[in-house]
Amino acid sequence: MKIKAVKAREILDSRGNPTIETELYLEDGSLGVASVPSGGSTTSKYESMELRDKDPDRFAGMGVLKAVANVNKIIAPKIIGQEASQQGNIDQLLITLDGTENKAHLGANAILSVSQAVCEASAASYKMPTYKYLQAKYQLANDQTPLPVPIFNLINGGKHGAGNLDFQEFQIIPTSSKSFIEALECGEEIYQSVKKVLIYRGAIHSVGDEGGFTPNLFTNMDALEILIEAIKAVEYTLGHQVFLGLDVAANFFYQNGHYKIKDREQPFNRKDMISYYVSLNQEYNIFSLEDALQEDDWEGWVELTRVLGTNTLIVADDLLSTNLLRLKKAIAKKASTAILIKPNQVGTISETVEIIKTAQEADWKIIISHRSGETNDDFIADFSVAMRADYTKFGAPARGERVVKYNRLAKIASELNSQ
């Protein structure tokens, strides 16, 4: 079916900042709706550019009326009449229309809202759930594909927390032998247990941007100890039924060639930081280690992967920023073993799929991720199933913009189990 109408508008994300939502109608009445998330202040410089108004008189400059206008006045006239099922052609049209390497002209937020809405509308026209439509379109999986394992961010630090913890995410990962429903139950029970432990210890138990708790602890290791205590309290076995993970987000505490964290008085150089992670892994058996070094330290990433990559998942987010050229470089250098996928870092569905396929061909693990500034859009839940992602990162099992994605995965699990 051909595209009949496109309409974008400004809405608010989970941080109360403006973002863009696009509705796209086909000639048969099918509708696709897409709202675009946003990263935080630690956003990588290698991401495609989201377009902000920078008008100090509206939303402190964070408005997206320019991006909205780009959809309504520039993009819409060019894609009306196009076949919605031709995702690749439409995405290429959007890329050409923008004309920049990082989508700075029209804005990656404007472009992705249209690209995703096209995908959703076409799925609706075929009367298929989005995950099944994507599976059929890209010939990536069948209905027996296991759902991705959820990575739960239970304690928020860095820029997503209260400012007293250096590391950005303290995570738990249920064993892959659990069904998705069992994994969700595990994550939620441990989440509630963390809250009880914090209350018992007289610590702050308010939540951060991604729904995890933001306690007033003294060191980063204190946060890991809280997780271990909470896991034991609900009688899950650490290292068997559930594992620990970290999103370090090292860009946050990297300055002038050194890493400065609360756990040590003197700053770390690269060699010291890698040695620290080795000792950390020996003590806590870290399953997944994300953004452990700053985003331009290729030599350090290669060394970290060599030292820890056999037993620990070395996850690259800021290093790669869902960027195909940087991914190919990392594969060649063996600078990681897993990639975090965020569609708004690249800007179109077609480009995101190409990056995932490239990583999978190199036997890398795929983690489909939300952003810290989210919406109630649940597209990435369907997308993660269709793309055969190994893991998802949707935040804590709390707050509506996070829970809607977990609930969507639960519904997909129910659909697959009933077949």
N, C-alpha and C positions, 0 to 999 in steps of 0.2 A: 504493500500500500504506500501511496505517496504522502509526503508531509503536506498538511493543509494549513496549519497555523502554529506559531511559536510565540510564547509570551514569557518574559522574565520579570522578576520583581525582587525587591530587597526584603530579606527576612533577618531574624537574629539567630546566632548560633548559641552553643551551650555556655559560652563565656559572656553572652550578652553583646557580642560584636556583630555588626551586619555581615551578611553573606548573601549569595545569590541563589535563587530558586527559579528553575525554568520548567514551564509546562509546554509539551509538544503534542499536537493533535494530528492524527492521520485522517485520510479521507473516509475511512470506515468508522470513525469515531473513537478509535483506540487512543489512549492517553498515556504518555510517559511523563513522570515528574521527577526531577533531580535537584537536590540541594547539595551544595558543595561545602566541605569542611575547610578548616584553616589550621595551619601549624602555629606553634607558639613563638616566643622570642628566640628560641634556639634553632629556628628554621635554617636549613642548610643553604649556603649561597649557590649550590648547584641545582636547586629546584627551579622548575619553571615559575615564572613570576605571576602571582596573583595581582590583580589590578585594584588599587584602593584610590579613593577620590582625593585624599590628602587635603580635604577642606576642614580647617580647624573649627568651623562653625557647625559642623555636623559630626556627631559621634567621634569627636576628637580626631578627625581626619580618617577614620576607619570605614567610612561609607563606601558603598559599591555601586553608586548610581551610574558611574561611567561604564562599568562592566555590564550592568543591566541595559544601558543604552546601546552598547555594542552588540548585544544579542538581538534586541528589538529592532534596531535601525540598520545594522550592517550585516549580521549573520542571517537573520530570518529571511530577508528578501532573496538571499543566495541559495538557501536550502529548501524553501517552499517549492514543492513539485518534485523533489528528489525522492527516490525509492528508499524508504526507511531501512529496508533489509540490507542495503549496500553500506554497511557500517564503515568499511575501509575507505570507500570513495568519499563518503561524507566527511570522515575524519581528515582525509587528505585535503579536501576542500577547505576545511577550517584551518589547517596548518598553513596552506598557501595563502589564504585570506589574511592571516596574521602576518606572515612574512618575516618573523624573527626567529632566532634559534631558541629563545626561552619564552616565547609567547607573551612578550612584554607589551605588544601593541594592543591586542584585544583583551589580554589577560587570560591566564590559565584557568582561573575560576569561571570566566564566561564560557570559554571553549569547552571545558569539561562538563559544565551544566547541560550544554547542548548535546555533546557526544553521548553522555549517559542517558539523557532523556530520549534520544533516538533509539538506543538499545532497549530501553524499557517499553517504549511505544511499540516497537517492532515485536517484542515478546508478547505484548498484549494482543496485537493483531493476529498473531499465530495461536492465541489462546493457550499459551504455555507459561508456566512459572519462569522467571528470569533465568534461574540456574539451568533449567532444562533447555531453554532456548540457546543459551551460550554454549552448553555442551554440544548441542547439535550443530550449531553454527561453526564452531572451531574444532569439532571432532576431538575433544580433549578427554572425555570421560564417559562412563555409563552410570546408570543409576545405582550400581553397587559400590561406587567409589566411597570409601569411608569419609566422614566429615572431618574437617581439620580439628586438631587438638587446640583448645583455647589456652592462651597464655594470660593469666589474670594478674593485673597490676594492683596489688593490695595496699602498698604504701607508696605514696607520691613524694618525691623529693625534687631537687633542682628547681627549675623554673615552673614546674607544675605543682610544687608543694609550698610549704610555709617559709622556705629559705634556709632552714637549719640542717638539711641533709644535702650532700653534694650530688649523690647519684639520683637519677631521675625516677627510676622505677625499681621496686623490689617486688619480684614476681613469684608466683607458684605455677607449676605446670603439671597437671594430672598425667598419669601414665597413659600412653596411647592404647593400652589394652582396654581401657574403659570406653564405653559408648559415650556419645556426646552428652546424653542426658545425665549419665553417671558423672561425667567430668564437670558438668555445670553444677550438679549437686555438691560435688567436692569443693569447687571454687567458692560457692556461696556459703557453705558451712565453715570453711576456713576464714572467709571474709568476716563473718559474724563472730568467729572465735577471736580474730585479731582485735576487734572492737572491745570484746570482753577483757582481753589481756591488757589493753591500753587503759581501760577504766580501772581495772584492778591495780595497775601500777601508778595511777594518778596522772597519766599522760593525756595530752590533748588528743581527741579522737574526731575532730572535724575532718572534712574530706577536701581533696584537691581537685584540679581540673578534670582528672580522669576517673574520679570516684573513689580512688584509694585514700586511705587515711594519711593525715599530715601531722604526725606526732612530734612533740618537742623532745627529741632524743639527742644524745651527745655525739655519737659517731654513726657512720654508715653501718658498721657492724652491729650496732645496737638494733637496727631495723631488721637485719637478718635473724638475730636472736629472738626478736618478737615473733617473726614468722614461724620459727622452729617451735617456740612455745605454743603458739596457736595451733599448729599442725598436731602436736602431741595431745593437746587438750581435747581434740575431736577424734583422736585415735586413728589418724591416718599414719602410715609408715613412710617417713622421709627416706628418699632414695629407692623406694619400691612403688608406692602408690602415688606419690607426688614428689616433685623436684623443685629446686630453687633456681631462679633466673634473675638476671640484672640487666637493666638498660642503664648503662653508666652515663651516657650523653656527655662524653668527656669534653666536648667543645665548651661546655658551661664553666668548667673550672680550669681550663687551659689558658695560660697567659705567658707570653715571652719565652716560649720553649719549655715550660714546666707545668706540671699538674699539681695543684694545691688542694688537698682535701683535709678534713678534720681529723682523720685517723692518724695523721703523722704531722709533726711540727714542721719538718723541713719539706720543701717541695720535691716532687719526683721528677727525674728526667725520664726519657722513654724507657731506658733499660730498667730503671727502678720500678716504673709503673708496670711493666710486663712481669717482673719478678714478684711484684705485689699480687698480681692476678694469679700467678702460679701458686703462691702461698694461700691465697683466698680459696682457690679451687681445692687445694689439699685439705683445707679445714672444712669447707662447706659443700664440696662436690657440686659446683655450679654447673647446671645443665646447659644454660644458654647465657651468652655474654654479648651484649649489644653495644655498639659504639664505645668500645673500651678505650679507643685512642682518638685524637682529633682527626678531622676529615681530610687533611692533606698529608698525613704521615704514612705514605705508602710503604716505606721500608719497615716502619713499626708494625703495620697491619700484617705484612708478610711474615715477620718474625713471630708475632703473636699467634698467627694461624699455624705456623710450624710447631710452636711449643705446645699449644693447647688444643689445636683443631682436631686432633684424633678423638678426644673424649668429650670435648665441650663444643657446643654449637657457637661458632663465631659469626655474629650477625652484623651485617653492614646496613646502616640506614643513612646517616649523614655522609658517609664516604661515597655512597652510590647515588642516593637521591632519586631512585627509580629512573636512572639515566642509562641508556643503552651503551653509549661509548665508555662510560666509567665502569659499567658491569663487565664489558668485554676485557677491559684492562685488568680488572680485578681477577677475572677468571684466568687470564694469561699469567698473572703474577702469583696466583694462589694466595690472594690477600683476604680471603674469607671463605666460609662454607655455607652461608645462608644470606638471603637478601630480604629486606623488609620492603614490601610493595605498598605504595600509597599512590593511587591513581591521580590525585591532584598535584603530585610532584612532577608528573610528565604532561598531563592535560587532555589525553584522549584515551578511549577504551582500546582502540587498535594498537596504539603504541604500548600500552600497559601489557596487553596480551603478548606482544612480540618480546618484551623484556622477560616476562615469565617463561616463555618457551625457551629463550636463550639460556636462562639460569637452569631450567630443568634439564636441558641437553648436557649441561656441565655437571649434572648430579648434585646441584645445590638444593638446599631446602628453601621452600617458599613460605613466607609469612605475610599474610594480607593484613594491613593495619589501618586503623582509624587515625584521626588526628586529635590533638588536645582540644581544639575548638570544633565540636561536632554538631551534627543536626540529627533529627529523628529519621533520616533516610536510612533504609536498611539494605541498600543495593550491595554493599560490600560483603554482606553475609551470603547472598546468592552467588556473587562473583567468586568468593573463596571456595565454594563447593564446586562450581563449574570449572575453575582453574586447577583443581586437584591440589590446592594449597595444603601444605603439611601442618601449618599452624595459623591461628588468627590472633590478633591483638586488638581487642575492643575495649580495654580498660578493666576496671573493677566490675563485678556483677551488681552494680548499683548505678543510680542516676538514669533517667529515662532515655537519654541519647545513647547510652551504652547498652542498657537492657534491651532496647528494641532490636538490636542486632543479635544478641544472644537468643532472644525469643524467636526471632526469624530462623535461626539455625535449628532451634528446637522443633519448630514447625516442619522444616525441611526433613529433619530426622524422622519425625512422625510419618511424613508422606512416604519416605523411602522404605520405612519399616512395614508399611501397610501394603506394599506392592507384592 
